[in-house]
Amino acid sequence: MGKLKTRDRILQTSLVLFNAKGERNVTTNHIAAELAISPGNLYYHFRNKQQIIFELYVGYEEEIKSTLQLPEGRGLTLEDKRGYLEGIFDGMWRYRFLHRDIEHMLASDPELRKRYSELARYSLQRGNAIFQGLVGAGYLKATPEEVSALSANSWIIMTSWVGFLRTLALDDADENLTSMMIKRGVYQIMTLERAFLTEFARKQVEPMMDEFFTPLPREVEV
Amino acid sequence: MGKLKTRDRILQTSLVLFNAKGERNVTTNHIAAELAISPGNLYYHFRNKQQIIFELYVGYEEEIKSTLQLPEGRGLTLEDKRGYLEGIFDGMWRYRFLHRDIEHMLASDPELRKRYSELARYSLQRGNAIFQGLVGAGYLKATPEEVSALSANSWIIMTSWVGFLRTLALDDADENLTSMMIKRGVYQIMTLERAFLTEFARKQVEPMMDEFFTPLPREVEV
């Protein structure tokens, strides 16, 4: 029981440090020092930093997959779509260290690469199913090719959004970025599908877009 | 003259190594060894790796800015748009190490951060001007708010495209990725504006999109 708690504390502290400083700037010694435990105690629970990253990744994956469930026995609604977007951006923010140099993490760990590659495919498939569901429910008018492009563009913007925002506002504290990041991110994805909305859907989506719109740091005016 | 050549060779080799292995995996010693020069010789030309990154960044910035020039004395055409997209994706590919962990590079170098922040603003402004120019020339039908979203979404996808593609195809050789990356990237940006095309423009854009479409590695079907 004591061991389990230390293990969870290591994961929790690693996540905080990785997010704050970037994973490349944090060693297992930093993590142990922050927790006031010995490096030996940390190595009792995790072989190396790579294993900590992997365990954190599993938490991220669970969060994304549990968000992307389709409703059973009924059609999709715009409220579902809103829930998907908020859930995904929340996950992207909570595990924001992961997408900073994911290429490096994937190149360093073949097992992680396999899992991530499956998650990317899963997310793109779910994205397709969600957009197709909105077409079926009469909210969107789009061909399969357009659905596929919407789904890929959404995934790219969702996984890149934290990075984009932080390059614009590197000096701002994380507290300031959190809600702005999630709100404007949801708005940004909604702009992708706006042109495909049916007249019926537009009336419901436009107030939602107003609600989520928040200016970016140093926003560029047209 | 001899000194200038060594300096250029250092930059060239650094770019190749950074792109191939990721900047974080390459030290100035690796660069010197690859060139068969002494570390002291390298330090004669560059104080540290950060200065090499900065000089390479300046080359990238020049490439992006020179691509984003607006034509003088005439309106924009779809061929201009094609030129912008091919030029940008080409630059993103040639300096692909830059966007891998740009947050780290910006946090390590205040001067680079300032330059990059200005480039991002410049690119978003030019993006707005280009999309607005296409509206003015009758190719697109979009409100200023839609132009602004198109421009931000384009910039995010352009700067994230190499990373997205490499996480899908980490095992593929760079040679295989190069042209696919540029072609499909151009297509992907075109999908953003497709829904805003006027009837007149659609006839010209659709064959262009067919020309640029190329399947992604392990593409997910709708």
HADDOCK unambig.tbl for C-alpha pairs under 7 A between the chains (distance, minus, plus):
assign (segid A and resid 100 and name CA) (segid B and resid 101 and name CA) 5.62 0.50 0.50
assign (segid A and resid 101 and name CA) (segid B and resid 100 and name CA) 5.64 0.50 0.50
assign (segid A and resid 101 and name CA) (segid B and resid 101 and name CA) 5.16 0.50 0.50
assign (segid A and resid 103 and name CA) (segid B and resid 167 and name CA) 6.14 0.50 0.50
assign (segid A and resid 117 and name CA) (segid B and resid 168 and name CA) 6.33 0.50 0.50
assign (segid A and resid 121 and name CA) (segid B and resid 220 and name CA) 6.52 0.50 0.50
assign (segid A and resid 124 and name CA) (segid B and resid 220 and name CA) 6.77 0.50 0.50
assign (segid A and resid 125 and name CA) (segid B and resid 220 and name CA) 6.44 0.50 0.50
assign (segid A and resid 128 and name CA) (segid B and resid 222 and name CA) 5.80 0.50 0.50
assign (segid A and resid 144 and name CA) (segid B and resid 222 and name CA) 6.27 0.50 0.50
assign (segid A and resid 148 and name CA) (segid B and resid 222 and name CA) 6.19 0.50 0.50
assign (segid A and resid 149 and name CA) (segid B and resid 191 and name CA) 6.47 0.50 0.50
assign (segid A and resid 156 and name CA) (segid B and resid 157 and name CA) 6.58 0.50 0.50
assign (segid A and resid 156 and name CA) (segid B and resid 164 and name CA) 6.84 0.50 0.50
assign (segid A and resid 157 and name CA) (segid B and resid 156 and name CA) 6.58 0.50 0.50
assign (segid A and resid 157 and name CA) (segid B and resid 157 and name CA) 6.66 0.50 0.50
assign (segid A and resid 160 and name CA) (segid B and resid 160 and name CA) 6.55 0.50 0.50
assign (segid A and resid 164 and name CA) (segid B and resid 156 and name CA) 6.85 0.50 0.50
assign (segid A and resid 167 and name CA) (segid B and resid 103 and name CA) 6.14 0.50 0.50
assign (segid A and resid 168 and name CA) (segid B and resid 117 and name CA) 6.33 0.50 0.50
assign (segid A and resid 191 and name CA) (segid B and resid 149 and name CA) 6.47 0.50 0.50
assign (segid A and resid 192 and name CA) (segid B and resid 192 and name CA) 6.91 0.50 0.50
assign (segid A and resid 195 and name CA) (segid B and resid 195 and name CA) 5.76 0.50 0.50
assign (segid A and resid 220 and name CA) (segid B and resid 121 and name CA) 6.50 0.50 0.50
assign (segid A and resid 220 and name CA) (segid B and resid 124 and name CA) 6.76 0.50 0.50
assign (segid A and resid 220 and name CA) (segid B and resid 125 and name CA) 6.43 0.50 0.50
assign (segid A and resid 222 and name CA) (segid B and resid 128 and name CA) 5.80 0.50 0.50
assign (segid A and resid 222 and name CA) (segid B and resid 144 and name CA) 6.25 0.50 0.50
assign (segid A and resid 222 and name CA) (segid B and resid 148 and name CA) 6.18 0.50 0.50
